[in-house]
Amino acid sequence: MSMDRRVRVAVLASGSGTNLQALIDWSRAASSRIEIVRVLSDRPEAGALGRAEASGIEGICLPGSSRDEQDASLAKLLDECEADLVVLAGYLRLVPAPIVREYAGRIVNIHPALLPAFGGAGMYGRHVHEAVLRRGVRVSGATVHFVSADYDEGPIILQWPVPVLDDDTPESLAARVLAVEHRLLPEAVEAVATGHVTLEPDGACRWMRPEAQPNTFILSRES
Ligand code: GRF
């Protein structure tokens, strides 16, 4: 990605879009190198599409009456907007393998747990936090990773821990994790966009300068 123009980011989202909003807000800063150029969703009712439109960003619900048609539309719509980088911000579909291959090292996902724990098919939204509480772990968190062919399996870019409290409900834990996601995702996307972190040919995720890896989040009990 050349450094003389902003890095074009397409965001895929199925839900309310608070992670998308965090990216939009971050991209508005003069220091940011990213520009959200298109938001795509598999759900016409996704709040993310409304957030895109409210920010003057094109929001498109994938056209097509079948999953195959919608997946074909996805590839075309990504090519059309000349996305340099693709971000899954609460996208519930598996991304077709040809797209994962085409965007290898340039497609990332955020997951509301410390992968590989509490990840994989069926582990999304409330299901994740219910499983965390059922298992009784004392720490959960958020993960941003490069996307590979399977759900939540790709090389990990950034993670951050979140305390699990004895009186937590799935909702209270989700809210605490979401607040961290909103800080983690923009950091990770900016780092990939500016080449500070890359997906190596051997499949490893490498930070160019280890000290560049943001680890300065000081989280209070409330965060
Ligand atoms: C987030 O918890 C994210 O980790 C998961 O889906 C949720 C999306 O929330 N992949 P929002 O639509 O960004 O508010």
Boltz pocket constraint, residues with backbone or C-beta under 6 A from the ligand:
constraints:
  - pocket:
      binder: B
      contacts: [[A, 13], [A, 14], [A, 15], [A, 16], [A, 17], [A, 18], [A, 19], [A, 20], [A, 88], [A, 89], [A, 90], [A, 91], [A, 110], [A, 111], [A, 112], [A, 125], [A, 178], [A, 181]]
      max_distance: 6.0
